[in-house]
Amino acid sequence: MDETREPHGQEQTKKSDDTIAYIGNDPVMQSALDVLSTLGNKKKVIIKSKGNAIPNAVAVANIITEKMLNGNSKVEKITLDTDAAAGIGRMTSTIEIILVKI
Amino acid sequence: MDETREPHGQEQTKKSDDTIAYIGNDPVMQSALDVLSTLGNKKKVIIKSKGNAIPNAVAVANIITEKMLNGNSKVEKITLDTDAAAGIGRMTSTIEIILVKI
């Protein structure tokens, strides 16, 4: 059993019960529906985004917690960080928003 | 003593010891230096931003906590919210990042 599937693309599923959703520059409502469907069968979703797509991730988190799953979900944790592309000194801000069902 | 100065513009000072810094689309390093000087004589700074300026606020928080005041400051709390402009239904994401000296 040495063929390990290298997780990549939109959704990476870690062993535990949470899923990572990368938010880019897709329409916010479409991303929100993706995250909503993921939260449908998971307890936790980790929304990740960087640079100019960060406002989209914030909007998705707001849409889920204030509209779609209002009162049934909340922001558990928010982490800010910096992604330094090797060698070229450009720093990109990153955000990680953990949404959980309550 | 009825002349009350209406707080507006870049810095609003509340009665308590924290200052609000609104981050817009100014160069990030310039905003970071503003916040640094504020943190110089305050214990806490509340960074606020909205919409497409949110990545700038995240960058400022990272520059302060990871570079300028590395080890002497931290992110105390992050709040995400939505600003609904009255009547026209446009929703704008907002972020509030509280930085404190440690």
N, CA and C atoms of all chains as a GROMACS GRO file, in nm:
protein
  612
    1MET      N    1   0.085  -0.120   0.000
    1MET     CA    2   0.000   0.000   0.000
    1MET      C    3   0.088   0.125   0.000
    2ASP      N    4   0.173   0.136  -0.111
    2ASP     CA    5   0.263   0.251  -0.105
    2ASP      C    6   0.211   0.366  -0.192
    3GLU      N    7   0.100   0.345  -0.261
    3GLU     CA    8   0.050   0.452  -0.351
    3GLU      C    9  -0.028   0.553  -0.266
    4THR      N   10   0.043   0.661  -0.226
    4THR     CA   11  -0.029   0.758  -0.140
    4THR      C   12  -0.077   0.872  -0.229
    5ARG      N   13  -0.206   0.900  -0.219
    5ARG     CA   14  -0.263   1.006  -0.304
    5ARG      C   15  -0.217   1.141  -0.249
    6GLU      N   16  -0.140   1.214  -0.327
    6GLU     CA   17  -0.090   1.346  -0.282
    6GLU      C   18  -0.209   1.444  -0.286
    7PRO      N   19  -0.256   1.492  -0.170
    7PRO     CA   20  -0.375   1.580  -0.171
    7PRO      C   21  -0.344   1.713  -0.240
    8HIS      N   22  -0.422   1.751  -0.336
    8HIS     CA   23  -0.402   1.885  -0.397
    8HIS      C   24  -0.536   1.928  -0.452
    9GLY      N   25  -0.540   2.049  -0.513
    9GLY     CA   26  -0.667   2.094  -0.570
    9GLY      C   27  -0.754   2.155  -0.461
   10GLN      N   28  -0.880   2.178  -0.490
   10GLN     CA   29  -0.970   2.259  -0.407
   10GLN      C   30  -0.980   2.201  -0.266
   11GLU      N   31  -0.999   2.071  -0.258
   11GLU     CA   32  -1.025   2.020  -0.123
   11GLU      C   33  -0.922   1.915  -0.085
   12GLN      N   34  -0.861   1.938   0.031
   12GLN     CA   35  -0.770   1.837   0.086
   12GLN      C   36  -0.838   1.781   0.208
   13THR      N   37  -0.846   1.652   0.220
   13THR     CA   38  -0.915   1.595   0.337
   13THR      C   39  -0.811   1.534   0.428
   14LYS      N   40  -0.798   1.595   0.547
   14LYS     CA   41  -0.703   1.536   0.642
   14LYS      C   42  -0.772   1.418   0.710
   15LYS      N   43  -0.691   1.337   0.779
   15LYS     CA   44  -0.747   1.217   0.842
   15LYS      C   45  -0.861   1.257   0.933
   16SER      N   46  -0.844   1.370   1.011
   16SER     CA   47  -0.949   1.404   1.110
   16SER      C   48  -1.071   1.455   1.032
   17ASP      N   49  -1.174   1.503   1.107
   17ASP     CA   50  -1.303   1.526   1.045
   17ASP      C   51  -1.313   1.667   0.984
   18ASP      N   52  -1.198   1.733   0.950
   18ASP     CA   53  -1.218   1.866   0.893
   18ASP      C   54  -1.162   1.870   0.751
   19THR      N   55  -1.213   1.965   0.675
   19THR     CA   56  -1.177   1.978   0.535
   19THR      C   57  -1.125   2.118   0.511
   20ILE      N   58  -1.027   2.130   0.425
   20ILE     CA   59  -0.971   2.261   0.392
   20ILE      C   60  -1.034   2.310   0.262
   21ALA      N   61  -1.083   2.432   0.262
   21ALA     CA   62  -1.138   2.491   0.140
   21ALA      C   63  -1.053   2.612   0.105
   22TYR      N   64  -0.990   2.609  -0.011
   22TYR     CA   65  -0.908   2.724  -0.054
   22TYR      C   66  -0.999   2.821  -0.130
   23ILE      N   67  -1.003   2.947  -0.085
   23ILE     CA   68  -1.087   3.046  -0.150
   23ILE      C   69  -0.999   3.135  -0.237
   24GLY      N   70  -1.031   3.135  -0.367
   24GLY     CA   71  -0.955   3.220  -0.458
   24GLY      C   72  -1.042   3.334  -0.507
   25ASN      N   73  -1.042   3.356  -0.636
   25ASN     CA   74  -1.119   3.469  -0.690
   25ASN      C   75  -1.247   3.425  -0.760
   26ASP      N   76  -1.295   3.303  -0.724
   26ASP     CA   77  -1.426   3.264  -0.777
   26ASP      C   78  -1.534   3.355  -0.718
   27PRO      N   79  -1.650   3.361  -0.782
   27PRO     CA   80  -1.760   3.439  -0.723
   27PRO      C   81  -1.787   3.393  -0.579
   28VAL      N   82  -1.804   3.490  -0.490
   28VAL     CA   83  -1.814   3.460  -0.346
   28VAL      C   84  -1.930   3.366  -0.316
   29MET      N   85  -2.043   3.387  -0.383
   29MET     CA   86  -2.160   3.304  -0.352
   29MET      C   87  -2.133   3.158  -0.390
   30GLN      N   88  -2.059   3.138  -0.499
   30GLN     CA   89  -2.027   3.001  -0.542
   30GLN      C   90  -1.936   2.935  -0.439
   31SER      N   91  -1.836   3.010  -0.391
   31SER     CA   92  -1.746   2.956  -0.288
   31SER      C   93  -1.826   2.926  -0.161
   32ALA      N   94  -1.920   3.014  -0.128
   32ALA     CA   95  -1.999   2.994  -0.006
   32ALA      C   96  -2.082   2.866  -0.017
   33LEU      N   97  -2.138   2.842  -0.135
   33LEU     CA   98  -2.218   2.720  -0.154
   33LEU      C   99  -2.130   2.596  -0.145
   34ASP      N  100  -2.006   2.606  -0.197
   34ASP     CA  101  -1.912   2.493  -0.185
   34ASP      C  102  -1.886   2.462  -0.038
   35VAL      N  103  -1.857   2.569   0.039
   35VAL     CA  104  -1.825   2.550   0.181
   35VAL      C  105  -1.948   2.498   0.255
   36LEU      N  106  -2.064   2.549   0.216
   36LEU     CA  107  -2.190   2.505   0.279
   36LEU      C  108  -2.209   2.355   0.259
   37SER      N  109  -2.184   2.310   0.137
   37SER     CA  110  -2.205   2.166   0.109
   37SER      C  111  -2.103   2.083   0.187
   38THR      N  112  -1.981   2.137   0.202
   38THR     CA  113  -1.879   2.064   0.280
   38THR      C  114  -1.921   2.057   0.427
   39LEU      N  115  -1.970   2.172   0.478
   39LEU     CA  116  -2.012   2.174   0.619
   39LEU      C  117  -2.133   2.084   0.640
   40GLY      N  118  -2.205   2.054   0.530
   40GLY     CA  119  -2.324   1.968   0.540
   40GLY      C  120  -2.289   1.834   0.602
   41ASN      N  121  -2.171   1.778   0.560
   41ASN     CA  122  -2.141   1.646   0.616
   41ASN      C  123  -2.012   1.645   0.699
   42LYS      N  124  -1.965   1.764   0.737
   42LYS     CA  125  -1.847   1.768   0.824
   42LYS      C  126  -1.879   1.856   0.944
   43LYS      N  127  -1.801   1.845   1.049
   43LYS     CA  128  -1.825   1.930   1.167
   43LYS      C  129  -1.751   2.062   1.154
   44LYS      N  130  -1.643   2.058   1.074
   44LYS     CA  131  -1.553   2.175   1.072
   44LYS      C  132  -1.499   2.197   0.932
   45VAL      N  133  -1.487   2.321   0.891
   45VAL     CA  134  -1.424   2.354   0.763
   45VAL      C  135  -1.317   2.461   0.788
   46ILE      N  136  -1.200   2.442   0.730
   46ILE     CA  137  -1.091   2.539   0.743
   46ILE      C  138  -1.082   2.616   0.611
   47ILE      N  139  -1.119   2.744   0.618
   47ILE     CA  140  -1.116   2.828   0.497
   47ILE      C  141  -0.979   2.893   0.490
   48LYS      N  142  -0.911   2.876   0.378
   48LYS     CA  143  -0.777   2.935   0.361
   48LYS      C  144  -0.778   3.027   0.239
   49SER      N  145  -0.705   3.141   0.254
   49SER     CA  146  -0.695   3.231   0.140
   49SER      C  147  -0.571   3.318   0.156
   50LYS      N  148  -0.531   3.383   0.049
   50LYS     CA  149  -0.414   3.470   0.060
   50LYS      C  150  -0.427   3.592  -0.030
   51GLY      N  151  -0.348   3.693   0.005
   51GLY     CA  152  -0.338   3.813  -0.078
   51GLY      C  153  -0.473   3.879  -0.103
   52ASN      N  154  -0.496   3.917  -0.228
   52ASN     CA  155  -0.617   3.993  -0.259
   52ASN      C  156  -0.745   3.909  -0.255
   53ALA      N  157  -0.730   3.778  -0.237
   53ALA     CA  158  -0.850   3.694  -0.225
   53ALA      C  159  -0.900   3.688  -0.081
   54ILE      N  160  -0.824   3.748   0.011
   54ILE     CA  161  -0.863   3.744   0.153
   54ILE      C  162  -1.004   3.800   0.177
   55PRO      N  163  -1.042   3.914   0.114
   55PRO     CA  164  -1.178   3.963   0.138
   55PRO      C  165  -1.286   3.862   0.098
   56ASN      N  166  -1.255   3.779  -0.004
   56ASN     CA  167  -1.353   3.676  -0.045
   56ASN      C  168  -1.372   3.573   0.066
   57ALA      N  169  -1.259   3.534   0.130
   57ALA     CA  170  -1.268   3.436   0.239
   57ALA      C  171  -1.348   3.494   0.356
   58VAL      N  172  -1.325   3.624   0.386
   58VAL     CA  173  -1.399   3.690   0.494
   58VAL      C  174  -1.548   3.694   0.459
   59ALA      N  175  -1.577   3.724   0.333
   59ALA     CA  176  -1.717   3.731   0.289
   59ALA      C  177  -1.784   3.594   0.300
   60VAL      N  178  -1.712   3.490   0.260
   60VAL     CA  179  -1.769   3.354   0.267
   60VAL      C  180  -1.800   3.319   0.413
   61ALA      N  181  -1.706   3.349   0.502
   61ALA     CA  182  -1.728   3.318   0.644
   61ALA      C  183  -1.849   3.395   0.696
   62ASN      N  184  -1.862   3.521   0.656
   62ASN     CA  185  -1.977   3.601   0.701
   62ASN      C  186  -2.108   3.547   0.645
   63ILE      N  187  -2.107   3.513   0.515
   63ILE     CA  188  -2.229   3.462   0.451
   63ILE      C  189  -2.276   3.334   0.522
   64ILE      N  190  -2.180   3.246   0.553
   64ILE     CA  191  -2.216   3.119   0.617
   64ILE      C  192  -2.270   3.145   0.759
   65THR      N  193  -2.195   3.223   0.838
   65THR     CA  194  -2.232   3.235   0.981
   65THR      C  195  -2.348   3.333   1.002
   66GLU      N  196  -2.363   3.433   0.911
   66GLU     CA  197  -2.468   3.532   0.933
   66GLU      C  198  -2.593   3.504   0.851
   67LYS      N  199  -2.581   3.425   0.746
   67LYS     CA  200  -2.696   3.402   0.658
   67LYS      C  201  -2.730   3.252   0.651
   68MET      N  202  -2.652   3.180   0.573
   68MET     CA  203  -2.688   3.042   0.539
   68MET      C  204  -2.704   2.955   0.665
   69LEU      N  205  -2.607   2.959   0.755
   69LEU     CA  206  -2.614   2.875   0.876
   69LEU      C  207  -2.619   2.967   0.999
   70ASN      N  208  -2.702   3.070   0.989
   70ASN     CA  209  -2.711   3.166   1.098
   70ASN      C  210  -2.758   3.097   1.226
   71GLY      N  211  -2.680   3.107   1.332
   71GLY     CA  212  -2.717   3.044   1.459
   71GLY      C  213  -2.676   2.898   1.467
   72ASN      N  214  -2.632   2.840   1.355
   72ASN     CA  215  -2.591   2.698   1.359
   72ASN      C  216  -2.443   2.680   1.330
   73SER      N  217  -2.374   2.793   1.312
   73SER     CA  218  -2.231   2.783   1.285
   73SER      C  219  -2.163   2.906   1.345
   74LYS      N  220  -2.034   2.893   1.368
   74LYS     CA  221  -1.961   3.010   1.419
   74LYS      C  222  -1.815   3.003   1.377
   75VAL      N  223  -1.748   3.118   1.386
   75VAL     CA  224  -1.605   3.122   1.359
   75VAL      C  225  -1.534   3.073   1.484
   76GLU      N  226  -1.461   2.964   1.472
   76GLU     CA  227  -1.393   2.910   1.590
   76GLU      C  228  -1.259   2.981   1.610
   77LYS      N  229  -1.186   3.002   1.503
   77LYS     CA  230  -1.053   3.059   1.518
   77LYS      C  231  -1.010   3.126   1.387
   78ILE      N  232  -0.937   3.236   1.398
   78ILE     CA  233  -0.884   3.303   1.278
   78ILE      C  234  -0.733   3.318   1.297
   79THR      N  235  -0.657   3.278   1.198
   79THR     CA  236  -0.512   3.290   1.206
   79THR      C  237  -0.461   3.371   1.088
   80LEU      N  238  -0.378   3.472   1.120
   80LEU     CA  239  -0.316   3.552   1.014
   80LEU      C  240  -0.171   3.510   1.003
   81ASP      N  241  -0.118   3.509   0.884
   81ASP     CA  242   0.023   3.471   0.870
   81ASP      C  243   0.079   3.534   0.742
   82THR      N  244   0.207   3.513   0.721
   82THR     CA  245   0.270   3.566   0.600
   82THR      C  246   0.337   3.453   0.525
   83ASP      N  247   0.318   3.452   0.396
   83ASP     CA  248   0.375   3.351   0.307
   83ASP      C  249   0.491   3.419   0.234
   84ALA      N  250   0.616   3.379   0.264
   84ALA     CA  251   0.728   3.447   0.197
   84ALA      C  252   0.773   3.359   0.082
   85ALA      N  253   0.745   3.400  -0.041
   85ALA     CA  254   0.789   3.320  -0.156
   85ALA      C  255   0.941   3.313  -0.151
   86ALA      N  256   0.995   3.189  -0.165
   86ALA     CA  257   1.140   3.166  -0.146
   86ALA      C  258   1.223   3.263  -0.231
   87GLY      N  259   1.316   3.329  -0.166
   87GLY     CA  260   1.419   3.400  -0.240
   87GLY      C  261   1.378   3.536  -0.294
   88ILE      N  262   1.256   3.553  -0.340
   88ILE     CA  263   1.231   3.680  -0.410
   88ILE      C  264   1.176   3.786  -0.316
   89GLY      N  265   1.167   3.752  -0.181
   89GLY     CA  266   1.136   3.856  -0.084
   89GLY      C  267   0.995   3.910  -0.088
   90ARG      N  268   0.910   3.860  -0.180
   90ARG     CA  269   0.773   3.911  -0.181
   90ARG      C  270   0.698   3.843  -0.069
   91MET      N  271   0.628   3.920   0.014
   91MET     CA  272   0.553   3.865   0.126
   91MET      C  273   0.405   3.869   0.092
   92THR      N  274   0.336   3.759   0.113
   92THR     CA  275   0.192   3.757   0.088
   92THR      C  276   0.121   3.723   0.217
   93SER      N  277   0.020   3.803   0.251
   93SER     CA  278  -0.056   3.775   0.373
   93SER      C  279  -0.148   3.656   0.349
   94THR      N  280  -0.164   3.576   0.453
   94THR     CA  281  -0.257   3.463   0.443
   94THR      C  282  -0.354   3.469   0.560
   95ILE      N  283  -0.471   3.409   0.540
   95ILE     CA  284  -0.570   3.402   0.648
   95ILE      C  285  -0.625   3.260   0.653
   96GLU      N  286  -0.652   3.214   0.774
   96GLU     CA  287  -0.713   3.083   0.792
   96GLU      C  288  -0.830   3.102   0.888
   97ILE      N  289  -0.951   3.070   0.842
   97ILE     CA  290  -1.071   3.090   0.924
   97ILE      C  291  -1.134   2.953   0.948
   98ILE      N  292  -1.142   2.914   1.073
   98ILE     CA  293  -1.202   2.783   1.105
   98ILE      C  294  -1.349   2.802   1.140
   99LEU      N  295  -1.436   2.742   1.059
   99LEU     CA  296  -1.582   2.748   1.084
   99LEU      C  297  -1.627   2.614   1.142
  100VAL      N  298  -1.708   2.618   1.245
  100VAL     CA  299  -1.761   2.494   1.302
  100VAL      C  300  -1.913   2.502   1.314
  101LYS      N  301  -1.974   2.386   1.309
  101LYS     CA  302  -2.119   2.381   1.331
  101LYS      C  303  -2.143   2.377   1.481
  102ILE      N  304  -2.248   2.446   1.525
  102ILE     CA  305  -2.280   2.445   1.669
  102ILE      C  306  -2.422   2.392   1.691
  103MET      N  307  -1.762   7.401   2.881
  103MET     CA  308  -1.679   7.303   2.809
  103MET      C  309  -1.772   7.221   2.718
  104ASP      N  310  -1.838   7.291   2.620
  104ASP     CA  311  -1.933   7.211   2.539
  104ASP      C  312  -1.872   7.180   2.403
  105GLU      N  313  -1.751   7.226   2.373
  105GLU     CA  314  -1.693   7.204   2.239
  105GLU      C  315  -1.634   7.062   2.238
  106THR      N  316  -1.713   6.969   2.189
  106THR     CA  317  -1.661   6.830   2.190
  106THR      C  318  -1.602   6.799   2.053
  107ARG      N  319  -1.482   6.753   2.052
  107ARG     CA  320  -1.414   6.726   1.924
  107ARG      C  321  -1.472   6.596   1.869
  108GLU      N  322  -1.539   6.600   1.756
  108GLU     CA  323  -1.599   6.480   1.695
  108GLU      C  324  -1.484   6.396   1.637
  109PRO      N  325  -1.457   6.276   1.691
  109PRO     CA  326  -1.342   6.198   1.642
  109PRO      C  327  -1.366   6.153   1.498
  110HIS      N  328  -1.276   6.183   1.408
  110HIS     CA  329  -1.291   6.130   1.270
  110HIS      C  330  -1.152   6.126   1.210
  111GLY      N  331  -1.145   6.080   1.085
  111GLY     CA  332  -1.014   6.073   1.020
  111GLY      C  333  -0.939   5.950   1.068
  112GLN      N  334  -0.806   5.949   1.052
  112GLN     CA  335  -0.728   5.826   1.068
  112GLN      C  336  -0.738   5.772   1.210
  113GLU      N  337  -0.729   5.856   1.311
  113GLU     CA  338  -0.725   5.797   1.445
  113GLU      C  339  -0.838   5.852   1.532
  114GLN      N  340  -0.911   5.761   1.592
  114GLN     CA  341  -1.013   5.801   1.690
  114GLN      C  342  -0.964   5.752   1.824
  115THR      N  343  -0.965   5.838   1.925
  115THR     CA  344  -0.917   5.790   2.056
  115THR      C  345  -1.035   5.774   2.148
  116LYS      N  346  -1.058   5.649   2.191
  116LYS     CA  347  -1.167   5.627   2.286
  116LYS      C  348  -1.116   5.662   2.424
  117LYS      N  349  -1.210   5.677   2.518
  117LYS     CA  350  -1.169   5.717   2.654
  117LYS      C  351  -1.063   5.622   2.704
  118SER      N  352  -1.081   5.487   2.678
  118SER     CA  353  -0.985   5.391   2.737
  118SER      C  354  -0.854   5.404   2.661
  119ASP      N  355  -0.755   5.315   2.693
  119ASP     CA  356  -0.619   5.334   2.646
  119ASP      C  357  -0.595   5.277   2.507
  120ASP      N  358  -0.703   5.254   2.426
  120ASP     CA  359  -0.672   5.196   2.295
  120ASP      C  360  -0.714   5.295   2.186
  121THR      N  361  -0.648   5.281   2.072
  121THR     CA  362  -0.669   5.371   1.961
  121THR      C  363  -0.712   5.290   1.840
  122ILE      N  364  -0.799   5.349   1.760
  122ILE     CA  365  -0.846   5.280   1.641
  122ILE      C  366  -0.768   5.334   1.521
  123ALA      N  367  -0.713   5.243   1.442
  123ALA     CA  368  -0.641   5.284   1.320
  123ALA      C  369  -0.715   5.226   1.200
  124TYR      N  370  -0.768   5.314   1.114
  124TYR     CA  371  -0.838   5.266   0.995
  124TYR      C  372  -0.735   5.246   0.884
  125ILE      N  373  -0.729   5.125   0.828
  125ILE     CA  374  -0.634   5.094   0.721
  125ILE      C  375  -0.710   5.096   0.588
  126GLY      N  376  -0.665   5.187   0.500
  126GLY     CA  377  -0.729   5.194   0.368
  126GLY      C  378  -0.632   5.143   0.263
  127ASN      N  379  -0.617   5.218   0.156
  127ASN     CA  380  -0.530   5.171   0.047
  127ASN      C  381  -0.397   5.246   0.043
  128ASP      N  382  -0.359   5.306   0.157
  128ASP     CA  383  -0.224   5.365   0.162
  128ASP      C  384  -0.121   5.252   0.152
  129PRO      N  385   0.004   5.290   0.116
  129PRO     CA  386   0.109   5.188   0.115
  129PRO      C  387   0.118   5.118   0.251
  130VAL      N  388   0.132   4.986   0.247
  130VAL     CA  389   0.125   4.906   0.369
  130VAL      C  390   0.232   4.947   0.470
  131MET      N  391   0.355   4.973   0.419
  131MET     CA  392   0.463   5.007   0.512
  131MET      C  393   0.432   5.137   0.585
  132GLN      N  394   0.373   5.231   0.515
  132GLN     CA  395   0.338   5.360   0.577
  132GLN      C  396   0.232   5.339   0.686
  133SER      N  397   0.132   5.256   0.657
  133SER     CA  398   0.029   5.227   0.758
  133SER      C  399   0.093   5.156   0.876
  134ALA      N  400   0.186   5.065   0.848
  134ALA     CA  401   0.250   4.990   0.957
  134ALA      C  402   0.328   5.086   1.048
  135LEU      N  403   0.396   5.183   0.988
  135LEU     CA  404   0.472   5.280   1.069
  135LEU      C  405   0.377   5.366   1.153
  136ASP      N  406   0.260   5.401   1.095
  136ASP     CA  407   0.160   5.476   1.173
  136ASP      C  408   0.118   5.396   1.296
  137VAL      N  409   0.086   5.269   1.271
  137VAL     CA  410   0.038   5.184   1.381
  137VAL      C  411   0.149   5.164   1.484
  138LEU      N  412   0.273   5.149   1.433
  138LEU     CA  413   0.388   5.130   1.523
  138LEU      C  414   0.402   5.250   1.616
  139SER      N  415   0.388   5.370   1.558
  139SER     CA  416   0.405   5.491   1.642
  139SER      C  417   0.291   5.500   1.743
  140THR      N  418   0.171   5.456   1.703
  140THR     CA  419   0.059   5.457   1.798
  140THR      C  420   0.085   5.358   1.911
  141LEU      N  421   0.132   5.238   1.872
  141LEU     CA  422   0.160   5.136   1.974
  141LEU      C  423   0.273   5.180   2.066
  142GLY      N  424   0.355   5.276   2.016
  142GLY     CA  425   0.467   5.326   2.095
  142GLY      C  426   0.420   5.378   2.230
  143ASN      N  427   0.307   5.453   2.227
  143ASN     CA  428   0.264   5.510   2.356
  143ASN      C  429   0.128   5.458   2.402
  144LYS      N  430   0.080   5.348   2.340
  144LYS     CA  431  -0.046   5.288   2.385
  144LYS      C  432  -0.021   5.140   2.413
  145LYS      N  433  -0.112   5.078   2.486
  145LYS     CA  434  -0.098   4.935   2.512
  145LYS      C  435  -0.164   4.853   2.401
  146LYS      N  436  -0.262   4.916   2.334
  146LYS     CA  437  -0.347   4.838   2.243
  146LYS      C  438  -0.384   4.923   2.122
  147VAL      N  439  -0.387   4.864   2.005
  147VAL     CA  440  -0.433   4.934   1.885
  147VAL      C  441  -0.537   4.845   1.817
  148ILE      N  442  -0.648   4.905   1.777
  148ILE     CA  443  -0.753   4.830   1.707
  148ILE      C  444  -0.743   4.868   1.559
  149ILE      N  445  -0.700   4.772   1.478
  149ILE     CA  446  -0.686   4.797   1.335
  149ILE      C  447  -0.820   4.763   1.269
  150LYS      N  448  -0.876   4.854   1.193
  150LYS     CA  449  -1.004   4.829   1.125
  150LYS      C  450  -0.986   4.849   0.974
  151SER      N  451  -1.055   4.762   0.898
  151SER     CA  452  -1.049   4.779   0.753
  151SER      C  453  -1.171   4.711   0.691
  152LYS      N  454  -1.196   4.742   0.564
  152LYS     CA  455  -1.310   4.678   0.499
  152LYS      C  456  -1.283   4.652   0.352
  153GLY      N  457  -1.361   4.560   0.296
  153GLY     CA  458  -1.357   4.533   0.153
  153GLY      C  459  -1.217   4.496   0.104
  154ASN      N  460  -1.178   4.556  -0.008
  154ASN     CA  461  -1.050   4.519  -0.071
  154ASN      C  462  -0.929   4.570   0.005
  155ALA      N  463  -0.950   4.650   0.109
  155ALA     CA  464  -0.836   4.698   0.188
  155ALA      C  465  -0.802   4.599   0.300
  156ILE      N  466  -0.886   4.494   0.314
  156ILE     CA  467  -0.862   4.397   0.422
  156ILE      C  468  -0.722   4.334   0.414
  157PRO      N  469  -0.672   4.294   0.294
  157PRO     CA  470  -0.538   4.237   0.291
  157PRO      C  471  -0.431   4.333   0.346
  158ASN      N  472  -0.453   4.465   0.329
  158ASN     CA  473  -0.356   4.562   0.383
  158ASN      C  474  -0.354   4.557   0.536
  159ALA      N  475  -0.475   4.544   0.595
  159ALA     CA  476  -0.482   4.538   0.741
  159ALA      C  477  -0.412   4.410   0.792
  160VAL      N  478  -0.433   4.299   0.719
  160VAL     CA  479  -0.369   4.172   0.758
  160VAL      C  480  -0.217   4.187   0.746
  161ALA      N  481  -0.172   4.252   0.639
  161ALA     CA  482  -0.028   4.272   0.618
  161ALA      C  483   0.031   4.359   0.730
  162VAL      N  484  -0.040   4.466   0.767
  162VAL     CA  485   0.008   4.554   0.873
  162VAL      C  486   0.022   4.476   1.004
  163ALA      N  487  -0.081   4.397   1.036
  163ALA     CA  488  -0.076   4.318   1.160
  163ALA      C  489   0.042   4.221   1.157
  164ASN      N  490   0.067   4.158   1.041
  164ASN     CA  491   0.180   4.063   1.030
  164ASN      C  492   0.314   4.137   1.041
  165ILE      N  493   0.325   4.253   0.974
  165ILE     CA  494   0.452   4.328   0.978
  165ILE      C  495   0.484   4.368   1.121
  166ILE      N  496   0.382   4.413   1.195
  166ILE     CA  497   0.405   4.457   1.334
  166ILE      C  498   0.444   4.336   1.421
  167THR      N  499   0.364   4.229   1.415
  167THR     CA  500   0.385   4.118   1.510
  167THR      C  501   0.502   4.028   1.469
  168GLU      N  502   0.530   4.021   1.336
  168GLU     CA  503   0.638   3.930   1.294
  168GLU      C  504   0.770   4.002   1.269
  169LYS      N  505   0.765   4.132   1.249
  169LYS     CA  506   0.888   4.204   1.215
  169LYS      C  507   0.917   4.315   1.318
  170MET      N  508   0.844   4.425   1.306
  170MET     CA  509   0.878   4.544   1.384
  170MET      C  510   0.876   4.518   1.536
  171LEU      N  511   0.771   4.456   1.585
  171LEU     CA  512   0.761   4.430   1.730
  171LEU      C  513   0.756   4.279   1.752
  172ASN      N  514   0.845   4.208   1.682
  172ASN     CA  515   0.846   4.062   1.694
  172ASN      C  516   0.876   4.021   1.837
  173GLY      N  517   0.785   3.942   1.896
  173GLY     CA  518   0.807   3.897   2.034
  173GLY      C  519   0.757   3.997   2.137
  174ASN      N  520   0.726   4.120   2.094
  174ASN     CA  521   0.677   4.220   2.191
  174ASN      C  522   0.532   4.259   2.167
  175SER      N  523   0.470   4.195   2.068
  175SER     CA  524   0.330   4.227   2.040
  175SER      C  525   0.262   4.101   1.990
  176LYS      N  526   0.132   4.100   2.002
  176LYS     CA  527   0.060   3.983   1.948
  176LYS      C  528  -0.081   4.025   1.907
  177VAL      N  529  -0.143   3.939   1.827
  177VAL     CA  530  -0.282   3.962   1.788
  177VAL      C  531  -0.369   3.912   1.903
  178GLU      N  532  -0.445   4.001   1.963
  178GLU     CA  533  -0.528   3.959   2.077
  178GLU      C  534  -0.661   3.901   2.027
  179LYS      N  535  -0.720   3.965   1.928
  179LYS     CA  536  -0.852   3.919   1.883
  179LYS      C  537  -0.878   3.966   1.740
  180ILE      N  538  -0.946   3.883   1.663
  180ILE     CA  539  -0.983   3.921   1.527
  180ILE      C  540  -1.134   3.904   1.514
  181THR      N  541  -1.200   4.004   1.462
  181THR     CA  542  -1.345   3.996   1.444
  181THR      C  543  -1.379   4.024   1.298
  182LEU      N  544  -1.459   3.935   1.242
  182LEU     CA  545  -1.507   3.954   1.104
  182LEU      C  546  -1.653   3.997   1.110
  183ASP      N  547  -1.693   4.085   1.020
  183ASP     CA  548  -1.832   4.128   1.022
  183ASP      C  549  -1.871   4.175   0.881
  184THR      N  550  -1.997   4.213   0.868
  184THR     CA  551  -2.045   4.261   0.739
  184THR      C  552  -2.108   4.398   0.757
  185ASP      N  553  -2.074   4.488   0.667
  185ASP     CA  554  -2.125   4.624   0.670
  185ASP      C  555  -2.229   4.633   0.558
  186ALA      N  556  -2.358   4.644   0.594
  186ALA     CA  557  -2.458   4.649   0.486
  186ALA      C  558  -2.494   4.795   0.464
  187ALA      N  559  -2.452   4.851   0.351
  187ALA     CA  560  -2.485   4.990   0.321
  187ALA      C  561  -2.638   4.999   0.313
  188ALA      N  562  -2.697   5.098   0.385
  188ALA     CA  563  -2.843   5.106   0.400
  188ALA      C  564  -2.913   5.103   0.263
  189GLY      N  565  -3.009   5.015   0.252
  189GLY     CA  566  -3.100   5.021   0.139
  189GLY      C  567  -3.048   4.959   0.010
  190ILE      N  568  -2.922   4.973  -0.022
  190ILE     CA  569  -2.882   4.929  -0.156
  190ILE      C  570  -2.833   4.785  -0.157
  191GLY      N  571  -2.843   4.716  -0.039
  191GLY     CA  572  -2.818   4.572  -0.037
  191GLY      C  573  -2.675   4.532  -0.061
  192ARG      N  574  -2.581   4.626  -0.086
  192ARG     CA  575  -2.441   4.586  -0.107
  192ARG      C  576  -2.381   4.553   0.028
  193MET      N  577  -2.319   4.435   0.038
  193MET     CA  578  -2.260   4.391   0.165
  193MET      C  579  -2.109   4.405   0.153
  194THR      N  580  -2.048   4.467   0.254
  194THR     CA  581  -1.902   4.480   0.251
  194THR      C  582  -1.846   4.411   0.374
  195SER      N  583  -1.746   4.325   0.353
  195SER     CA  584  -1.684   4.257   0.467
  195SER      C  585  -1.597   4.354   0.544
  196THR      N  586  -1.594   4.337   0.675
  196THR     CA  587  -1.506   4.421   0.758
  196THR      C  588  -1.421   4.331   0.847
  197ILE      N  589  -1.305   4.381   0.886
  197ILE     CA  590  -1.220   4.306   0.978
  197ILE      C  591  -1.173   4.401   1.087
  198GLU      N  592  -1.161   4.349   1.208
  198GLU     CA  593  -1.108   4.427   1.321
  198GLU      C  594  -1.002   4.340   1.387
  199ILE      N  595  -0.879   4.390   1.390
  199ILE     CA  596  -0.767   4.313   1.446
  199ILE      C  597  -0.714   4.391   1.566
  200ILE      N  598  -0.720   4.331   1.683
  200ILE     CA  599  -0.671   4.400   1.802
  200ILE      C  600  -0.527   4.354   1.830
  201LEU      N  601  -0.435   4.450   1.825
  201LEU     CA  602  -0.293   4.422   1.854
  201LEU      C  603  -0.261   4.474   1.994
  202VAL      N  604  -0.189   4.395   2.072
  202VAL     CA  605  -0.149   4.441   2.205
  202VAL      C  606   0.000   4.420   2.225
  203LYS      N  607   0.056   4.506   2.308
  203LYS     CA  608   0.198   4.487   2.343
  203LYS      C  609   0.205   4.382   2.453
  204ILE      N  610   0.307   4.298   2.448
  204ILE     CA  611   0.321   4.197   2.554
  204ILE      C  612   0.456   4.213   2.622
   0.00000   0.00000   0.00000
